[in-house]
């Protein structure tokens, strides 16, 4: 299963997204809002729909990725990724 890892400059943190088919080259610089990949369907525990796992690490220690979000956003309920519709 594909994983995209993004290092958060100057923080010692990195975020991970999986399963993802990357749309950027390894080592490429990306900014907020840049597309880094497309969620890959794996036929795993998500059933017929695809899902993405979002992680946050400092070194080898997993942290809660929700800690990156502002408090006002956390009070709005669970997050959902919506499909991107084209054409």
C-alpha positions as CSV (number, residue, x, y, z in Angstrom):
1,X,0.0,0.0,0.0
2,X,1.4,3.4,-1.0
3,X,2.4,6.0,1.6
4,X,3.1,9.7,1.1
5,X,5.1,11.3,3.8
6,X,5.4,15.1,4.2
7,X,8.0,16.6,6.5
8,X,6.8,19.8,8.2
9,X,9.8,22.1,7.8
10,X,11.5,23.2,11.0
11,X,9.2,21.2,13.3
12,X,10.7,17.8,13.5
13,X,7.2,16.4,12.5
14,X,6.1,14.5,9.5
15,X,2.6,13.5,8.3
16,X,1.7,10.3,6.5
17,X,-1.1,9.5,4.2
18,X,-2.0,6.0,3.0
19,X,-3.0,4.2,0.8
20,X,-2.1,6.9,-1.7
21,X,-0.7,6.9,-5.2
22,X,1.7,9.8,-5.1
23,X,1.5,12.6,-7.7
24,X,4.8,14.2,-6.6
25,X,8.4,13.0,-6.8
26,X,10.3,12.0,-3.7
27,X,12.0,15.0,-2.2
28,X,9.7,17.6,-3.9
29,X,8.8,20.7,-1.9
30,X,5.0,21.1,-1.4
31,X,2.9,23.8,0.1
32,X,-0.4,24.0,1.9
33,X,-3.2,22.9,-0.5
34,X,-0.9,21.2,-3.0
35,X,-2.1,17.8,-4.2
36,X,0.4,15.1,-3.2
37,X,-1.5,12.0,-4.4
38,X,-4.7,10.2,-5.0
39,X,-6.3,7.9,-2.5
40,X,-5.9,4.3,-3.8
41,X,-8.6,1.7,-3.5
42,X,-7.2,-1.3,-1.7
43,X,-10.3,-3.5,-1.2
44,X,-9.3,-3.6,2.5
45,X,-11.3,-2.8,5.6
46,X,-13.0,0.2,3.9
47,X,-15.0,-2.1,1.7
48,X,-16.2,-0.8,-1.7
49,X,-15.2,2.8,-0.8
50,X,-11.7,4.1,-0.4
51,X,-10.4,5.6,2.8
52,X,-7.2,7.4,3.8
53,X,-5.2,7.0,7.0
54,X,-3.6,10.2,8.3
55,X,-0.7,10.0,10.7
56,X,1.6,12.3,12.5
57,X,5.1,11.3,13.8
58,X,8.0,12.9,15.7
59,X,10.9,10.6,15.0
60,X,9.5,7.1,15.5
61,X,6.8,8.3,17.9
62,X,3.2,8.4,16.7
63,X,1.2,11.5,17.7
64,X,-2.4,12.5,17.3
65,X,-2.7,14.3,13.9
66,X,-5.7,16.2,15.1
67,X,-3.3,18.3,17.2
68,X,-2.3,20.0,14.0
69,X,-5.9,21.4,13.5
70,X,-7.1,24.6,15.1
71,X,-9.6,24.1,18.1
72,X,-12.5,25.8,16.3
73,X,-12.3,23.2,13.5
74,X,-12.2,20.3,15.9
75,X,-15.6,21.4,17.3
76,X,-17.3,21.0,14.0
77,X,-17.6,17.2,14.2
78,X,-15.8,14.4,12.4
79,X,-13.8,15.1,9.3
80,X,-14.8,13.6,5.9
81,X,-13.0,13.6,2.7
82,X,-15.3,14.4,-0.2
83,X,-14.8,13.0,-3.7
84,X,-13.2,15.3,-6.3
85,X,-15.5,15.6,-9.2
86,X,-14.1,16.4,-12.6
87,X,-15.5,17.6,-15.9
